[in-house]
Amino acid sequence: MPSAVLYALALYAAAGVVAALAFVSVGVGQVVHPPMPATLGARLLWLPGAFALWPYIVVRWWKARSRP
């Protein structure tokens, strides 16, 4: 049982790393309204939050891409 919890936590963390790196490299400019470029320092500051809250970030990014 504990190994299943650890596997789930590892899967959550791996998905968080992938989503955070993708969001910080591509998605920040699409989610921030109005669309504007982000500096490297701002992207580095957003990285830990995007990692921790990746499900929320993915939903926000999806909604931002679908709006005209």
Backbone as XML, in Angstrom:
<?xml version="1.0"?>
<chain id="A" units="angstrom">
  <residue number="1" name="MET">
    <atom name="N" x="0.813" y="-1.214" z="0.000"/>
    <atom name="CA" x="0.000" y="0.000" z="0.000"/>
    <atom name="C" x="0.849" y="1.267" z="0.000"/>
  </residue>
  <residue number="2" name="PRO">
    <atom name="N" x="1.856" y="1.371" z="0.876"/>
    <atom name="CA" x="2.664" y="2.593" z="0.863"/>
    <atom name="C" x="3.385" y="2.806" z="-0.466"/>
  </residue>
  <residue number="3" name="SER">
    <atom name="N" x="3.728" y="1.713" z="-1.147"/>
    <atom name="CA" x="4.412" y="1.885" z="-2.422"/>
    <atom name="C" x="3.479" y="2.486" z="-3.471"/>
  </residue>
  <residue number="4" name="ALA">
    <atom name="N" x="2.197" y="2.184" z="-3.409"/>
    <atom name="CA" x="1.240" y="2.772" z="-4.341"/>
    <atom name="C" x="1.127" y="4.273" z="-4.115"/>
  </residue>
  <residue number="5" name="VAL">
    <atom name="N" x="1.169" y="4.683" z="-2.869"/>
    <atom name="CA" x="1.115" y="6.110" z="-2.553"/>
    <atom name="C" x="2.368" y="6.807" z="-3.065"/>
  </residue>
  <residue number="6" name="LEU">
    <atom name="N" x="3.511" y="6.170" z="-2.892"/>
    <atom name="CA" x="4.761" y="6.748" z="-3.373"/>
    <atom name="C" x="4.796" y="6.833" z="-4.895"/>
  </residue>
  <residue number="7" name="TYR">
    <atom name="N" x="4.270" y="5.810" z="-5.563"/>
    <atom name="CA" x="4.192" y="5.853" z="-7.028"/>
    <atom name="C" x="3.265" y="6.973" z="-7.494"/>
  </residue>
  <residue number="8" name="ALA">
    <atom name="N" x="2.150" y="7.142" z="-6.811"/>
    <atom name="CA" x="1.229" y="8.222" z="-7.174"/>
    <atom name="C" x="1.872" y="9.575" z="-6.944"/>
  </residue>
  <residue number="9" name="LEU">
    <atom name="N" x="2.602" y="9.733" z="-5.863"/>
    <atom name="CA" x="3.300" y="10.983" z="-5.585"/>
    <atom name="C" x="4.391" y="11.250" z="-6.612"/>
  </residue>
  <residue number="10" name="ALA">
    <atom name="N" x="5.105" y="10.212" z="-6.999"/>
    <atom name="CA" x="6.136" y="10.362" z="-8.026"/>
    <atom name="C" x="5.521" y="10.729" z="-9.376"/>
  </residue>
  <residue number="11" name="LEU">
    <atom name="N" x="4.385" y="10.135" z="-9.713"/>
    <atom name="CA" x="3.700" y="10.463" z="-10.955"/>
    <atom name="C" x="3.209" y="11.911" z="-10.948"/>
  </residue>
  <residue number="12" name="TYR">
    <atom name="N" x="2.661" y="12.351" z="-9.811"/>
    <atom name="CA" x="2.217" y="13.741" z="-9.661"/>
    <atom name="C" x="3.394" y="14.695" z="-9.821"/>
  </residue>
  <residue number="13" name="ALA">
    <atom name="N" x="4.522" y="14.368" z="-9.214"/>
    <atom name="CA" x="5.710" y="15.222" z="-9.310"/>
    <atom name="C" x="6.259" y="15.252" z="-10.730"/>
  </residue>
  <residue number="14" name="ALA">
    <atom name="N" x="6.272" y="14.116" z="-11.408"/>
    <atom name="CA" x="6.766" y="14.082" z="-12.786"/>
    <atom name="C" x="5.870" y="14.901" z="-13.707"/>
  </residue>
  <residue number="15" name="ALA">
    <atom name="N" x="4.572" y="14.779" z="-13.536"/>
    <atom name="CA" x="3.646" y="15.584" z="-14.332"/>
    <atom name="C" x="3.820" y="17.060" z="-13.997"/>
  </residue>
  <residue number="16" name="GLY">
    <atom name="N" x="4.088" y="17.368" z="-12.746"/>
    <atom name="CA" x="4.315" y="18.753" z="-12.340"/>
    <atom name="C" x="5.545" y="19.349" z="-12.977"/>
  </residue>
  <residue number="17" name="VAL">
    <atom name="N" x="6.615" y="18.581" z="-13.057"/>
    <atom name="CA" x="7.839" y="19.071" z="-13.689"/>
    <atom name="C" x="7.598" y="19.355" z="-15.164"/>
  </residue>
  <residue number="18" name="VAL">
    <atom name="N" x="6.955" y="18.430" z="-15.853"/>
    <atom name="CA" x="6.690" y="18.600" z="-17.286"/>
    <atom name="C" x="5.770" y="19.797" z="-17.527"/>
  </residue>
  <residue number="19" name="ALA">
    <atom name="N" x="4.691" y="19.887" z="-16.767"/>
    <atom name="CA" x="3.737" y="20.985" z="-16.945"/>
    <atom name="C" x="4.370" y="22.323" z="-16.595"/>
  </residue>
  <residue number="20" name="ALA">
    <atom name="N" x="5.150" y="22.375" z="-15.530"/>
    <atom name="CA" x="5.771" y="23.634" z="-15.117"/>
    <atom name="C" x="6.778" y="24.112" z="-16.144"/>
  </residue>
  <residue number="21" name="LEU">
    <atom name="N" x="7.615" y="23.229" z="-16.644"/>
    <atom name="CA" x="8.595" y="23.633" z="-17.658"/>
    <atom name="C" x="7.922" y="24.076" z="-18.946"/>
  </residue>
  <residue number="22" name="ALA">
    <atom name="N" x="6.880" y="23.371" z="-19.349"/>
    <atom name="CA" x="6.155" y="23.765" z="-20.560"/>
    <atom name="C" x="5.459" y="25.102" z="-20.365"/>
  </residue>
  <residue number="23" name="PHE">
    <atom name="N" x="4.848" y="25.290" z="-19.208"/>
    <atom name="CA" x="4.139" y="26.540" z="-18.953"/>
    <atom name="C" x="5.102" y="27.715" z="-18.880"/>
  </residue>
  <residue number="24" name="VAL">
    <atom name="N" x="6.192" y="27.545" z="-18.173"/>
    <atom name="CA" x="7.138" y="28.652" z="-18.008"/>
    <atom name="C" x="7.823" y="28.990" z="-19.331"/>
  </residue>
  <residue number="25" name="SER">
    <atom name="N" x="8.057" y="28.014" z="-20.179"/>
    <atom name="CA" x="8.733" y="28.294" z="-21.437"/>
    <atom name="C" x="7.788" y="28.797" z="-22.523"/>
  </residue>
  <residue number="26" name="VAL">
    <atom name="N" x="6.527" y="28.346" z="-22.536"/>
    <atom name="CA" x="5.610" y="28.709" z="-23.623"/>
    <atom name="C" x="4.353" y="29.411" z="-23.132"/>
  </residue>
  <residue number="27" name="GLY">
    <atom name="N" x="3.741" y="28.907" z="-22.079"/>
    <atom name="CA" x="2.397" y="29.315" z="-21.717"/>
    <atom name="C" x="2.243" y="30.625" z="-20.985"/>
  </residue>
  <residue number="28" name="VAL">
    <atom name="N" x="3.292" y="31.141" z="-20.372"/>
    <atom name="CA" x="3.163" y="32.364" z="-19.582"/>
    <atom name="C" x="2.655" y="33.515" z="-20.442"/>
  </residue>
  <residue number="29" name="GLY">
    <atom name="N" x="3.183" y="33.647" z="-21.611"/>
    <atom name="CA" x="2.765" y="34.730" z="-22.499"/>
    <atom name="C" x="1.325" y="34.623" z="-22.951"/>
  </residue>
  <residue number="30" name="GLN">
    <atom name="N" x="0.758" y="33.435" z="-22.916"/>
    <atom name="CA" x="-0.625" y="33.235" z="-23.334"/>
    <atom name="C" x="-1.606" y="33.454" z="-22.192"/>
  </residue>
  <residue number="31" name="VAL">
    <atom name="N" x="-1.211" y="33.177" z="-20.973"/>
    <atom name="CA" x="-2.119" y="33.262" z="-19.831"/>
    <atom name="C" x="-2.195" y="34.679" z="-19.285"/>
  </residue>
  <residue number="32" name="VAL">
    <atom name="N" x="-1.071" y="35.380" z="-19.248"/>
    <atom name="CA" x="-1.042" y="36.738" z="-18.720"/>
    <atom name="C" x="-1.833" y="37.639" z="-19.660"/>
  </residue>
  <residue number="33" name="HIS">
    <atom name="N" x="-2.769" y="38.403" z="-19.089"/>
    <atom name="CA" x="-3.635" y="39.252" z="-19.914"/>
    <atom name="C" x="-3.317" y="40.710" z="-19.640"/>
  </residue>
  <residue number="34" name="PRO">
    <atom name="N" x="-3.012" y="41.545" z="-20.580"/>
    <atom name="CA" x="-2.852" y="41.286" z="-22.010"/>
    <atom name="C" x="-1.574" y="40.502" z="-22.283"/>
  </residue>
  <residue number="35" name="PRO">
    <atom name="N" x="-1.530" y="39.771" z="-23.399"/>
    <atom name="CA" x="-0.335" y="38.976" z="-23.704"/>
    <atom name="C" x="0.906" y="39.857" z="-23.749"/>
  </residue>
  <residue number="36" name="MET">
    <atom name="N" x="1.883" y="39.490" z="-22.978"/>
    <atom name="CA" x="3.117" y="40.263" z="-22.919"/>
    <atom name="C" x="4.289" y="39.328" z="-22.661"/>
  </residue>
  <residue number="37" name="PRO">
    <atom name="N" x="5.471" y="39.731" z="-23.088"/>
    <atom name="CA" x="6.636" y="38.878" z="-22.826"/>
    <atom name="C" x="7.015" y="38.908" z="-21.351"/>
  </residue>
  <residue number="38" name="ALA">
    <atom name="N" x="7.565" y="37.823" z="-20.868"/>
    <atom name="CA" x="8.007" y="37.724" z="-19.475"/>
    <atom name="C" x="9.527" y="37.592" z="-19.461"/>
  </residue>
  <residue number="39" name="THR">
    <atom name="N" x="10.151" y="38.247" z="-18.505"/>
    <atom name="CA" x="11.597" y="38.177" z="-18.391"/>
    <atom name="C" x="12.016" y="36.830" z="-17.823"/>
  </residue>
  <residue number="40" name="LEU">
    <atom name="N" x="13.288" y="36.536" z="-17.930"/>
    <atom name="CA" x="13.817" y="35.283" z="-17.403"/>
    <atom name="C" x="13.638" y="35.215" z="-15.890"/>
  </residue>
  <residue number="41" name="GLY">
    <atom name="N" x="13.836" y="36.326" z="-15.210"/>
    <atom name="CA" x="13.658" y="36.348" z="-13.760"/>
    <atom name="C" x="12.230" y="36.044" z="-13.351"/>
  </residue>
  <residue number="42" name="ALA">
    <atom name="N" x="11.271" y="36.593" z="-14.072"/>
    <atom name="CA" x="9.867" y="36.320" z="-13.769"/>
    <atom name="C" x="9.538" y="34.853" z="-14.020"/>
  </residue>
  <residue number="43" name="ARG">
    <atom name="N" x="10.074" y="34.308" z="-15.085"/>
    <atom name="CA" x="9.825" y="32.895" z="-15.381"/>
    <atom name="C" x="10.419" y="31.992" z="-14.302"/>
  </residue>
  <residue number="44" name="LEU">
    <atom name="N" x="11.595" y="32.344" z="-13.783"/>
    <atom name="CA" x="12.196" y="31.558" z="-12.709"/>
    <atom name="C" x="11.383" y="31.645" z="-11.427"/>
  </residue>
  <residue number="45" name="LEU">
    <atom name="N" x="10.772" y="32.794" z="-11.182"/>
    <atom name="CA" x="9.928" y="32.929" z="-10.001"/>
    <atom name="C" x="8.623" y="32.153" z="-10.140"/>
  </residue>
  <residue number="46" name="TRP">
    <atom name="N" x="8.103" y="32.038" z="-11.351"/>
    <atom name="CA" x="6.863" y="31.303" z="-11.577"/>
    <atom name="C" x="7.069" y="29.785" z="-11.555"/>
  </residue>
  <residue number="47" name="LEU">
    <atom name="N" x="8.275" y="29.329" z="-11.756"/>
    <atom name="CA" x="8.534" y="27.898" z="-11.882"/>
    <atom name="C" x="8.113" y="27.079" z="-10.655"/>
  </residue>
  <residue number="48" name="PRO">
    <atom name="N" x="8.489" y="27.434" z="-9.421"/>
    <atom name="CA" x="8.064" y="26.600" z="-8.281"/>
    <atom name="C" x="6.551" y="26.583" z="-8.072"/>
  </residue>
  <residue number="49" name="GLY">
    <atom name="N" x="5.902" y="27.719" z="-8.292"/>
    <atom name="CA" x="4.454" y="27.758" z="-8.147"/>
    <atom name="C" x="3.756" y="26.939" z="-9.209"/>
  </residue>
  <residue number="50" name="ALA">
    <atom name="N" x="4.265" y="26.993" z="-10.422"/>
    <atom name="CA" x="3.685" y="26.191" z="-11.497"/>
    <atom name="C" x="3.889" y="24.705" z="-11.240"/>
  </residue>
  <residue number="51" name="PHE">
    <atom name="N" x="5.017" y="24.357" z="-10.641"/>
    <atom name="CA" x="5.263" y="22.951" z="-10.293"/>
    <atom name="C" x="4.280" y="22.466" z="-9.232"/>
  </residue>
  <residue number="52" name="ALA">
    <atom name="N" x="4.076" y="23.264" z="-8.218"/>
    <atom name="CA" x="3.211" y="22.844" z="-7.115"/>
    <atom name="C" x="1.733" y="22.847" z="-7.498"/>
  </residue>
  <residue number="53" name="LEU">
    <atom name="N" x="1.329" y="23.806" z="-8.302"/>
    <atom name="CA" x="-0.086" y="23.964" z="-8.645"/>
    <atom name="C" x="-0.362" y="23.607" z="-10.107"/>
  </residue>
  <residue number="54" name="TRP">
    <atom name="N" x="0.315" y="22.621" z="-10.626"/>
    <atom name="CA" x="0.216" y="22.337" z="-12.046"/>
    <atom name="C" x="-1.189" y="22.004" z="-12.538"/>
  </residue>
  <residue number="55" name="PRO">
    <atom name="N" x="-2.067" y="21.353" z="-11.787"/>
    <atom name="CA" x="-3.410" y="21.124" z="-12.333"/>
    <atom name="C" x="-4.154" y="22.441" z="-12.592"/>
  </residue>
  <residue number="56" name="TYR">
    <atom name="N" x="-4.031" y="23.388" z="-11.675"/>
    <atom name="CA" x="-4.663" y="24.701" z="-11.848"/>
    <atom name="C" x="-4.041" y="25.438" z="-13.037"/>
  </residue>
  <residue number="57" name="ILE">
    <atom name="N" x="-2.739" y="25.362" z="-13.176"/>
    <atom name="CA" x="-2.036" y="26.030" z="-14.264"/>
    <atom name="C" x="-2.477" y="25.464" z="-15.612"/>
  </residue>
  <residue number="58" name="VAL">
    <atom name="N" x="-2.616" y="24.155" z="-15.696"/>
    <atom name="CA" x="-3.023" y="23.528" z="-16.957"/>
    <atom name="C" x="-4.439" y="23.965" z="-17.340"/>
  </residue>
  <residue number="59" name="VAL">
    <atom name="N" x="-5.336" y="24.034" z="-16.373"/>
    <atom name="CA" x="-6.710" y="24.480" z="-16.654"/>
    <atom name="C" x="-6.714" y="25.930" z="-17.115"/>
  </residue>
  <residue number="60" name="ARG">
    <atom name="N" x="-5.990" y="26.805" z="-16.434"/>
    <atom name="CA" x="-5.915" y="28.214" z="-16.837"/>
    <atom name="C" x="-5.323" y="28.362" z="-18.228"/>
  </residue>
  <residue number="61" name="TRP">
    <atom name="N" x="-4.292" y="27.596" z="-18.514"/>
    <atom name="CA" x="-3.645" y="27.649" z="-19.822"/>
    <atom name="C" x="-4.605" y="27.161" z="-20.901"/>
  </residue>
  <residue number="62" name="TRP">
    <atom name="N" x="-5.341" y="26.104" z="-20.632"/>
    <atom name="CA" x="-6.316" y="25.578" z="-21.594"/>
    <atom name="C" x="-7.396" y="26.605" z="-21.890"/>
  </residue>
  <residue number="63" name="LYS">
    <atom name="N" x="-7.917" y="27.267" z="-20.844"/>
    <atom name="CA" x="-8.950" y="28.293" z="-21.030"/>
    <atom name="C" x="-8.414" y="29.500" z="-21.774"/>
  </residue>
  <residue number="64" name="ALA">
    <atom name="N" x="-7.170" y="29.880" z="-21.529"/>
    <atom name="CA" x="-6.574" y="31.026" z="-22.216"/>
    <atom name="C" x="-6.381" y="30.737" z="-23.693"/>
  </residue>
  <residue number="65" name="ARG">
    <atom name="N" x="-6.082" y="29.513" z="-24.028"/>
    <atom name="CA" x="-5.896" y="29.161" z="-25.436"/>
    <atom name="C" x="-7.208" y="29.123" z="-26.201"/>
  </residue>
  <residue number="66" name="SER">
    <atom name="N" x="-8.315" y="28.854" z="-25.496"/>
    <atom name="CA" x="-9.592" y="28.727" z="-26.185"/>
    <atom name="C" x="-10.325" y="30.057" z="-26.328"/>
  </residue>
  <residue number="67" name="ARG">
    <atom name="N" x="-9.930" y="31.099" z="-25.601"/>
    <atom name="CA" x="-10.601" y="32.382" z="-25.750"/>
    <atom name="C" x="-10.079" y="33.116" z="-26.978"/>
  </residue>
  <residue number="68" name="PRO">
    <atom name="N" x="-10.944" y="33.890" z="-27.624"/>
    <atom name="CA" x="-10.523" y="34.572" z="-28.867"/>
    <atom name="C" x="-9.562" y="35.706" z="-28.627"/>
  </residue>
</chain>
